[in-house]
Amino acid sequence: MKKNTDILLLSCCSKVIDYPALALPQLTGFLRAHHVDVIQTDLNLLIKDEVLTEPYLWELYTETLPLLLMENFHCKDDYIQVREFYQLLSNVRQENGFKKLEKVKKDLQARRNKKLLDESFMEDAKIIFRISKHLDFLFSIVPYIFNTSSQFIFSKKLQNLITQEITRIITINPLIIGFSVITTQNSFSLWLSNEIKSTFKFTGSIVFGGSQPTKFQELFLKNNQYIDFVISGEGEEALLQLVKSLKGKDSLENIPRLVYRDSSGKIISNKNQKYLADNYSFSFPDYDGLPLDKYLAPVFPIMGSTNCPWKKCSFCAHRTSFKEDYNKRNARDIVAEMKFMYAKYKIKIFHFADETMTRHQGVEISKIIQEEKLPFLWMAFGRLDDEFDRETLEQFYKGGARVIEWGLESASDKVLEKMNKGITVAKAQEILIYAALAGIKNKILTWHNYPGESVEDVIKTICFVEKNVHCGFAIPMLTLKQQLVLQVGSPLYDQVFQENGQLKYFDKVWYPNSEYSINAKYLTRNNSDIEKKQIIGVYLKRMKKYCDTHRIFIAFNENVTFDLLLCDLKEGRNDNE
């Protein structure tokens, strides 16, 4: 069969559904600018959109989940997740019904965003995102319970839906199928690539890229015979050259970032090369072909830099995903992209996907937006660095900044010093006050259980967050319940063992339970985990009650863009209705 399409790019389950991920449009824009024929497919969105309808939800509730609950799960947590999903659907059926939930989804897709100001509608919208999160787990176990060549006893509808999508992919018959993969997409992507080649006999090449393949480059080829190539880091130039190579015009040896098998089966890893700045000056992300009317929020992601300018936090393993130094774009180029997206797609709300927004870049972007009187609003992640002052944050607000998620981690200076965060609680408090007075909504990211953290340190963090929420300096996030994730590749993990081979910070450490995971299990020394868990549990109940009483919206990862939508609505700027 003739291959008319050069590349089919896939984003598989599981990801968020409020707005599109940046990876596919970024690759598509670059490749199309170089005259490569590209089709991009957000398989995660297409499947979830179908499942979030009355017939599918009914089958999940009456057939799929009850059957799964009868399975002999090897992991208690997996069983609990299925049980919680079933209970959620049971509550929905009794209180509102699945048909109403589908109507709310369609209202969001139709951009009837003013309905979010209605408390009942907002609660239903939050349920949609909770279901989406539970679907992430369901799709993560699909490889273990589903085979397209046999009867899928857990869900006939899901079997037909997935088979239909695979058939569509095979019918396109591209030269390359490219999978963009983050951690949550790994199991489904590996399974799907296997199905495409082994069951559906796809004869083209399969390429894996993204943060997960970047961490485990050669392992993907070693363990998966159906994967032909892996691209580490930024993949634009590598994909372009790979198309030329497979058409017989170039050699694989000269393609940067490419991992492949030579004629003898030996795995070869080519050298890295930086491209970000050149890529964006040549082309902007291209969203054409994605079902933009099916996402639940009119928001686009945008990238102003790669890697982190600090790169010293002891718990962080981002160095396994980003092999280069911090690399940022020109502010005028960033704003030009925002203007392009507004002109072409009517998008004026943006979520910066950078590791952090620095003072200098944020000010430059804000000045241009203010000078040109552009209607853009944006949110970003930020470090509570000394460089932020009142004037800076006021400039941010005037330039469209409305929400900043600040990485505090802990409100104990002792713990922050151990983490090598490079910040202090006093400076963090100052920044939060200045940002709030400027009009920016602060969100404080915290977690617990860093080595050496005491119960008193946890209480300090709780008091700090509660004080700022009650004073109006922050809107709540309930992240403190998250414990330290001990990641292979982080400075902390490198220091786990002392020179004599004894554990330094933990009573016990287990290697990750999967070859594709960098998350190690551990037991903390001087264990006060139970007491911390109890204290945090009380705090979370208290915070939820406070927010319910004061009608404060709490966003989580699946619907974080709703903070921006609410800002847009309350400022009377929403023009989608």
Rosetta blueprint (number, residue, H / E / L):
1 M L
2 K L
3 K L
4 N L
5 T L
6 D L
7 I E
8 L E
9 L E
10 L E
11 S E
12 C L
13 C L
14 S L
15 K L
16 V L
17 I L
18 D L
19 Y L
20 P L
21 A L
22 L L
23 A H
24 L H
25 P H
26 Q H
27 L H
28 T H
29 G H
30 F H
31 L H
32 R H
33 A H
34 H L
35 H L
36 V L
37 D L
38 V E
39 I E
40 Q E
41 T E
42 D E
43 L H
44 N H
45 L H
46 L H
47 I H
48 K H
49 D H
50 E H
51 V H
52 L L
53 T L
54 E H
55 P H
56 Y H
57 L H
58 W H
59 E H
60 L H
61 Y H
62 T H
63 E H
64 T H
65 L H
66 P H
67 L H
68 L H
69 L H
70 M L
71 E L
72 N L
73 F L
74 H L
75 C L
76 K H
77 D H
78 D H
79 Y H
80 I H
81 Q H
82 V H
83 R H
84 E H
85 F H
86 Y H
87 Q H
88 L H
89 L H
90 S H
91 N H
92 V H
93 R H
94 Q H
95 E H
96 N L
97 G L
98 F H
99 K H
100 K H
101 L H
102 E H
103 K H
104 V H
105 K H
106 K H
107 D H
108 L H
109 Q H
110 A L
111 R L
112 R L
113 N H
114 K H
115 K H
116 L H
117 L H
118 D L
119 E H
120 S H
121 F H
122 M H
123 E H
124 D H
125 A H
126 K H
127 I H
128 I H
129 F H
130 R H
131 I H
132 S H
133 K H
134 H H
135 L H
136 D H
137 F H
138 L H
139 F H
140 S H
141 I L
142 V H
143 P H
144 Y H
145 I H
146 F L
147 N L
148 T L
149 S L
150 S L
151 Q L
152 F L
153 I L
154 F L
155 S L
156 K H
157 K H
158 L H
159 Q H
160 N H
161 L H
162 I H
163 T H
164 Q H
165 E H
166 I H
167 T H
168 R H
169 I H
170 I H
171 T H
172 I H
173 N L
174 P L
175 L L
176 I E
177 I E
178 G E
179 F E
180 S E
181 V L
182 I L
183 T H
184 T H
185 Q H
186 N H
187 S H
188 F H
189 S H
190 L H
191 W H
192 L H
193 S H
194 N H
195 E H
196 I H
197 K H
198 S H
199 T H
200 F L
201 K L
202 F L
203 T L
204 G L
205 S E
206 I E
207 V E
208 F E
209 G E
210 G L
211 S H
212 Q H
213 P H
214 T H
215 K H
216 F L
217 Q H
218 E H
219 L H
220 F H
221 L H
222 K H
223 N H
224 N L
225 Q L
226 Y L
227 I L
228 D L
229 F E
230 V E
231 I E
232 S L
233 G L
234 E L
235 G L
236 E H
237 E H
238 A H
239 L H
240 L H
241 Q H
242 L H
243 V H
244 K H
245 S H
246 L H
247 K L
248 G L
249 K L
250 D L
251 S L
252 L H
253 E H
254 N H
255 I L
256 P L
257 R L
258 L E
259 V E
260 Y E
261 R E
262 D L
263 S L
264 S L
265 G L
266 K L
267 I E
268 I E
269 S E
270 N L
271 K L
272 N L
273 Q L
274 K L
275 Y L
276 L H
277 A H
278 D H
279 N H
280 Y H
281 S H
282 F H
283 S L
284 F L
285 P L
286 D L
287 Y L
288 D L
289 G L
290 L L
291 P L
292 L H
293 D H
294 K H
295 Y L
296 L L
297 A L
298 P L
299 V L
300 F E
301 P E
302 I E
303 M L
304 G L
305 S E
306 T E
307 N L
308 C L
309 P L
310 W L
311 K L
312 K L
313 C L
314 S L
315 F L
316 C L
317 A L
318 H H
319 R H
320 T H
321 S L
322 F L
323 K L
324 E L
325 D L
326 Y L
327 N E
328 K E
329 R L
330 N L
331 A H
332 R H
333 D H
334 I H
335 V H
336 A H
337 E H
338 M H
339 K H
340 F H
341 M H
342 Y H
343 A H
344 K H
345 Y H
346 K L
347 I L
348 K L
349 I E
350 F E
351 H E
352 F E
353 A L
354 D L
355 E L
356 T L
357 M L
358 T L
359 R H
360 H H
361 Q H
362 G H
363 V H
364 E H
365 I H
366 S H
367 K H
368 I H
369 I H
370 Q H
371 E H
372 E L
373 K L
374 L L
375 P L
376 F L
377 L E
378 W E
379 M E
380 A E
381 F E
382 G E
383 R L
384 L L
385 D L
386 D L
387 E L
388 F L
389 D L
390 R H
391 E H
392 T H
393 L H
394 E H
395 Q H
396 F H
397 Y H
398 K H
399 G L
400 G L
401 A E
402 R E
403 V E
404 I E
405 E E
406 W E
407 G E
408 L E
409 E E
410 S L
411 A L
412 S L
413 D H
414 K H
415 V H
416 L H
417 E H
418 K H
419 M H
420 N L
421 K L
422 G L
423 I L
424 T L
425 V H
426 A H
427 K H
428 A H
429 Q H
430 E H
431 I H
432 L H
433 I H
434 Y H
435 A H
436 A H
437 L H
438 A H
439 G L
440 I L
441 K E
442 N E
443 K E
444 I E
445 L E
446 T E
447 W L
448 H E
449 N L
450 Y L
451 P L
452 G L
453 E L
454 S L
455 V H
456 E H
457 D H
458 V H
459 I H
460 K H
461 T H
462 I H
463 C H
464 F H
465 V H
466 E H
467 K H
468 N H
469 V H
470 H H
471 C L
472 G L
473 F L
474 A L
475 I E
476 P L
477 M L
478 L L
479 T H
480 L H
481 K H
482 Q L
483 Q E
484 L L
485 V L
486 L E
487 Q E
488 V L
489 G L
490 S L
491 P H
492 L H
493 Y H
494 D H
495 Q L
496 V L
497 F E
498 Q L
499 E L
500 N L
501 G L
502 Q L
503 L E
504 K L
505 Y L
506 F E
507 D E
508 K E
509 V E
510 W E
511 Y L
512 P L
513 N L
514 S L
515 E L
516 Y L
517 S L
518 I L
519 N E
520 A E
521 K E
522 Y E
523 L E
524 T E
525 R L
526 N L
527 N L
528 S L
529 D H
530 I H
531 E H
532 K H
533 K H
534 Q H
535 I H
536 I H
537 G H
538 V H
539 Y H
540 L H
541 K H
542 R H
543 M H
544 K H
545 K H
546 Y H
547 C H
548 D H
549 T H
550 H L
551 R L
552 I L
553 F L
554 I L
555 A L
556 F L
557 N H
558 E H
559 N H
560 V L
561 T L
562 F H
563 D H
564 L H
565 L H
566 L H
567 C H
568 D H
569 L H
570 K H
571 E L
572 G L
573 R L
574 N L
575 D L
576 N L
577 E L
